[in-house]
Amino acid sequence: MNPPDVNSLPDATSAWLDLVKRKVEAMRFGSVQIVVHEGRVTTVEATEKTRLPSSPADGPSIKG
């Protein structure tokens, strides 16, 4: 099944699709969550993660 053509969608749908696209393109690691209420997208939430080096050889360490 092919995704709908964004140019043929109503303005409200196009707006949240554009928002999701911008959020995804702006992050390296993370997630975008779409909240739907009564069949309408009401909220788009983005959570970005920062990955730290996994071993001392990968980067500086923090000593306490």
N, CA, C and O atoms as a GROMACS GRO file, in nm:
protein
  256
    1MET      N    1   0.084  -0.118   0.000
    1MET     CA    2   0.000   0.000   0.000
    1MET      C    3   0.089   0.124   0.000
    1MET      O    4   0.181   0.135   0.080
    2ASN      N    5   0.061   0.217  -0.089
    2ASN     CA    6   0.139   0.340  -0.098
    2ASN      C    7   0.088   0.444   0.000
    2ASN      O    8  -0.033   0.453   0.023
    3PRO      N    9   0.179   0.523   0.060
    3PRO     CA   10   0.134   0.630   0.149
    3PRO      C   11   0.061   0.736   0.069
    3PRO      O   12   0.086   0.751  -0.051
    4PRO      N   13  -0.030   0.812   0.133
    4PRO     CA   14  -0.103   0.915   0.060
    4PRO      C   15  -0.009   1.025   0.014
    4PRO      O   16   0.093   1.052   0.077
    5ASP      N   17  -0.044   1.088  -0.097
    5ASP     CA   18   0.031   1.202  -0.148
    5ASP      C   19   0.004   1.321  -0.056
    5ASP      O   20  -0.111   1.362  -0.039
    6VAL      N   21   0.110   1.375   0.004
    6VAL     CA   22   0.094   1.485   0.100
    6VAL      C   23   0.026   1.605   0.036
    6VAL      O   24  -0.044   1.679   0.104
    7ASN      N   25   0.046   1.627  -0.093
    7ASN     CA   26  -0.014   1.742  -0.161
    7ASN      C   27  -0.166   1.730  -0.174
    7ASN      O   28  -0.233   1.831  -0.195
    8SER      N   29  -0.220   1.608  -0.161
    8SER     CA   30  -0.364   1.590  -0.175
    8SER      C   31  -0.436   1.584  -0.040
    8SER      O   32  -0.558   1.565  -0.036
    9LEU      N   33  -0.362   1.600   0.069
    9LEU     CA   34  -0.422   1.590   0.202
    9LEU      C   35  -0.475   1.725   0.249
    9LEU      O   36  -0.427   1.829   0.204
   10PRO      N   37  -0.575   1.724   0.339
   10PRO     CA   38  -0.623   1.850   0.397
   10PRO      C   39  -0.510   1.923   0.469
   10PRO      O   40  -0.413   1.860   0.512
   11ASP      N   41  -0.522   2.055   0.483
   11ASP     CA   42  -0.417   2.137   0.544
   11ASP      C   43  -0.378   2.090   0.683
   11ASP      O   44  -0.260   2.089   0.716
   12ALA      N   45  -0.475   2.051   0.767
   12ALA     CA   46  -0.445   2.009   0.904
   12ALA      C   47  -0.358   1.884   0.903
   12ALA      O   48  -0.264   1.873   0.982
   13THR      N   49  -0.387   1.789   0.814
   13THR     CA   50  -0.307   1.667   0.806
   13THR      C   51  -0.167   1.699   0.756
   13THR      O   52  -0.068   1.650   0.810
   14SER      N   53  -0.160   1.781   0.654
   14SER     CA   54  -0.031   1.821   0.599
   14SER      C   55   0.054   1.891   0.706
   14SER      O   56   0.175   1.871   0.710
   15ALA      N   57  -0.009   1.972   0.791
   15ALA     CA   58   0.064   2.047   0.894
   15ALA      C   59   0.129   1.953   0.994
   15ALA      O   60   0.246   1.970   1.026
   16TRP      N   61   0.055   1.853   1.046
   16TRP     CA   62   0.118   1.766   1.145
   16TRP      C   63   0.218   1.670   1.081
   16TRP      O   64   0.316   1.631   1.145
   17LEU      N   65   0.196   1.632   0.956
   17LEU     CA   66   0.295   1.549   0.888
   17LEU      C   67   0.425   1.627   0.869
   17LEU      O   68   0.534   1.572   0.888
   18ASP      N   69   0.416   1.754   0.833
   18ASP     CA   70   0.534   1.839   0.820
   18ASP      C   71   0.606   1.853   0.954
   18ASP      O   72   0.729   1.850   0.959
   19LEU      N   73   0.529   1.870   1.061
   19LEU     CA   74   0.587   1.883   1.194
   19LEU      C   75   0.663   1.757   1.233
   19LEU      O   76   0.775   1.765   1.283
   20VAL      N   77   0.603   1.641   1.211
   20VAL     CA   78   0.668   1.513   1.243
   20VAL      C   79   0.796   1.500   1.161
   20VAL      O   80   0.900   1.460   1.214
   21LYS      N   81   0.789   1.533   1.034
   21LYS     CA   82   0.907   1.523   0.948
   21LYS      C   83   1.020   1.611   0.998
   21LYS      O   84   1.135   1.568   1.003
   22ARG      N   85   0.989   1.735   1.037
   22ARG     CA   86   1.092   1.827   1.088
   22ARG      C   87   1.153   1.774   1.216
   22ARG      O   88   1.275   1.781   1.235
   23LYS      N   89   1.070   1.720   1.306
   23LYS     CA   90   1.122   1.669   1.433
   23LYS      C   91   1.213   1.548   1.411
   23LYS      O   92   1.318   1.537   1.475
   24VAL      N   93   1.175   1.459   1.322
   24VAL     CA   94   1.256   1.341   1.293
   24VAL      C   95   1.389   1.382   1.230
   24VAL      O   96   1.494   1.330   1.266
   25GLU      N   97   1.384   1.474   1.136
   25GLU     CA   98   1.507   1.518   1.068
   25GLU      C   99   1.602   1.591   1.162
   25GLU      O  100   1.723   1.592   1.139
   26ALA      N  101   1.549   1.653   1.269
   26ALA     CA  102   1.631   1.733   1.360
   26ALA      C  103   1.703   1.650   1.466
   26ALA      O  104   1.792   1.701   1.533
   27MET      N  105   1.665   1.523   1.481
   27MET     CA  106   1.727   1.445   1.588
   27MET      C  107   1.812   1.331   1.533
   27MET      O  108   1.791   1.282   1.422
   28ARG      N  109   1.908   1.292   1.615
   28ARG     CA  110   1.994   1.180   1.579
   28ARG      C  111   1.944   1.051   1.642
   28ARG      O  112   1.935   0.947   1.576
   29PHE      N  113   1.910   1.057   1.772
   29PHE     CA  114   1.854   0.943   1.844
   29PHE      C  115   1.733   0.993   1.921
   29PHE      O  116   1.739   1.101   1.980
   30GLY      N  117   1.625   0.919   1.921
   30GLY     CA  118   1.509   0.959   1.998
   30GLY      C  119   1.382   0.899   1.942
   30GLY      O  120   1.384   0.802   1.866
   31SER      N  121   1.270   0.960   1.981
   31SER     CA  122   1.142   0.911   1.934
   31SER      C  123   1.045   1.028   1.916
   31SER      O  124   1.057   1.132   1.980
   32VAL      N  125   0.949   1.006   1.827
   32VAL     CA  126   0.841   1.103   1.806
   32VAL      C  127   0.712   1.028   1.832
   32VAL      O  128   0.688   0.922   1.773
   33GLN      N  129   0.630   1.083   1.920
   33GLN     CA  130   0.504   1.019   1.956
   33GLN      C  131   0.390   1.108   1.907
   33GLN      O  132   0.392   1.229   1.927
   34ILE      N  133   0.291   1.047   1.842
   34ILE     CA  134   0.174   1.118   1.792
   34ILE      C  135   0.056   1.079   1.880
   34ILE      O  136   0.025   0.961   1.896
   35VAL      N  137  -0.011   1.179   1.938
   35VAL     CA  138  -0.127   1.155   2.024
   35VAL      C  139  -0.253   1.189   1.944
   35VAL      O  140  -0.265   1.296   1.885
   36VAL      N  141  -0.348   1.094   1.943
   36VAL     CA  142  -0.472   1.109   1.868
   36VAL      C  143  -0.589   1.115   1.965
   36VAL      O  144  -0.597   1.036   2.059
   37HIS      N  145  -0.679   1.210   1.943
   37HIS     CA  146  -0.800   1.223   2.026
   37HIS      C  147  -0.918   1.236   1.931
   37HIS      O  148  -0.925   1.329   1.851
   38GLU      N  149  -1.011   1.142   1.941
   38GLU     CA  150  -1.131   1.138   1.857
   38GLU      C  151  -1.097   1.146   1.708
   38GLU      O  152  -1.160   1.220   1.632
   39GLY      N  153  -0.996   1.069   1.668
   39GLY     CA  154  -0.960   1.060   1.527
   39GLY      C  155  -0.876   1.175   1.474
   39GLY      O  156  -0.848   1.180   1.354
   40ARG      N  157  -0.835   1.268   1.560
   40ARG     CA  158  -0.754   1.383   1.520
   40ARG      C  159  -0.621   1.381   1.592
   40ARG      O  160  -0.616   1.349   1.711
   41VAL      N  161  -0.515   1.416   1.523
   41VAL     CA  162  -0.385   1.431   1.589
   41VAL      C  163  -0.391   1.558   1.671
   41VAL      O  164  -0.415   1.666   1.618
   42THR      N  165  -0.369   1.544   1.802
   42THR     CA  166  -0.377   1.660   1.890
   42THR      C  167  -0.242   1.703   1.945
   42THR      O  168  -0.223   1.819   1.981
   43THR      N  169  -0.148   1.610   1.951
   43THR     CA  170  -0.016   1.641   2.008
   43THR      C  171   0.091   1.562   1.936
   43THR      O  172   0.072   1.445   1.902
   44VAL      N  173   0.204   1.627   1.912
   44VAL     CA  174   0.322   1.560   1.860
   44VAL      C  175   0.433   1.585   1.961
   44VAL      O  176   0.472   1.700   1.984
   45GLU      N  177   0.484   1.477   2.022
   45GLU     CA  178   0.588   1.489   2.124
   45GLU      C  179   0.718   1.429   2.072
   45GLU      O  180   0.717   1.323   2.010
   46ALA      N  181   0.829   1.498   2.098
   46ALA     CA  182   0.959   1.446   2.057
   46ALA      C  183   1.047   1.433   2.181
   46ALA      O  184   1.055   1.524   2.263
   47THR      N  185   1.113   1.319   2.192
   47THR     CA  186   1.208   1.294   2.300
   47THR      C  187   1.341   1.261   2.235
   47THR      O  188   1.352   1.164   2.161
   48GLU      N  189   1.441   1.342   2.264
   48GLU     CA  190   1.572   1.319   2.205
   48GLU      C  191   1.665   1.260   2.310
   48GLU      O  192   1.661   1.299   2.426
   49LYS      N  193   1.747   1.165   2.268
   49LYS     CA  194   1.841   1.100   2.358
   49LYS      C  195   1.982   1.141   2.320
   49LYS      O  196   2.012   1.163   2.202
   50THR      N  197   2.067   1.152   2.420
   50THR     CA  198   2.208   1.178   2.397
   50THR      C  199   2.284   1.053   2.435
   50THR      O  200   2.281   1.010   2.551
   51ARG      N  201   2.352   0.996   2.341
   51ARG     CA  202   2.427   0.874   2.366
   51ARG      C  203   2.567   0.909   2.413
   51ARG      O  204   2.636   0.989   2.351
   52LEU      N  205   2.607   0.848   2.522
   52LEU     CA  206   2.740   0.868   2.577
   52LEU      C  207   2.831   0.755   2.534
   52LEU      O  208   2.783   0.647   2.500
   53PRO      N  209   2.963   0.777   2.534
   53PRO     CA  210   3.056   0.670   2.496
   53PRO      C  211   3.036   0.548   2.586
   53PRO      O  212   3.007   0.562   2.705
   54SER      N  213   3.050   0.430   2.529
   54SER     CA  214   3.025   0.307   2.605
   54SER      C  215   3.148   0.255   2.678
   54SER      O  216   3.134   0.174   2.770
   55SER      N  217   3.268   0.300   2.642
   55SER     CA  218   3.387   0.254   2.712
   55SER      C  219   3.485   0.370   2.728
   55SER      O  220   3.477   0.468   2.654
   56PRO      N  221   3.577   0.359   2.822
   56PRO     CA  222   3.674   0.468   2.845
   56PRO      C  223   3.755   0.500   2.719
   56PRO      O  224   3.796   0.615   2.701
   57ALA      N  225   3.780   0.402   2.634
   57ALA     CA  226   3.857   0.426   2.511
   57ALA      C  227   3.780   0.513   2.413
   57ALA      O  228   3.840   0.576   2.326
   58ASP      N  229   3.644   0.517   2.427
   58ASP     CA  230   3.561   0.592   2.333
   58ASP      C  231   3.558   0.742   2.364
   58ASP      O  232   3.521   0.821   2.278
   59GLY      N  233   3.595   0.781   2.484
   59GLY     CA  234   3.588   0.922   2.518
   59GLY      C  235   3.630   0.946   2.660
   59GLY      O  236   3.671   0.854   2.730
   60PRO      N  237   3.620   1.072   2.706
   60PRO     CA  238   3.662   1.106   2.842
   60PRO      C  239   3.572   1.041   2.946
   60PRO      O  240   3.453   1.019   2.921
   61SER      N  241   3.629   1.012   3.061
   61SER     CA  242   3.550   0.954   3.168
   61SER      C  243   3.522   1.058   3.275
   61SER      O  244   3.591   1.160   3.285
   62ILE      N  245   3.422   1.030   3.355
   62ILE     CA  246   3.385   1.118   3.466
   62ILE      C  247   3.430   1.047   3.594
   62ILE      O  248   3.388   0.935   3.621
   63LYS      N  249   3.515   1.112   3.671
   63LYS     CA  250   3.565   1.052   3.797
   63LYS      C  251   3.504   1.125   3.914
   63LYS      O  252   3.495   1.248   3.914
   64GLY      N  253   3.463   1.048   4.015
   64GLY     CA  254   3.398   1.109   4.129
   64GLY      C  255   3.475   1.116   4.252
   64GLY      O  256   3.426   1.167   4.353
   0.00000   0.00000   0.00000
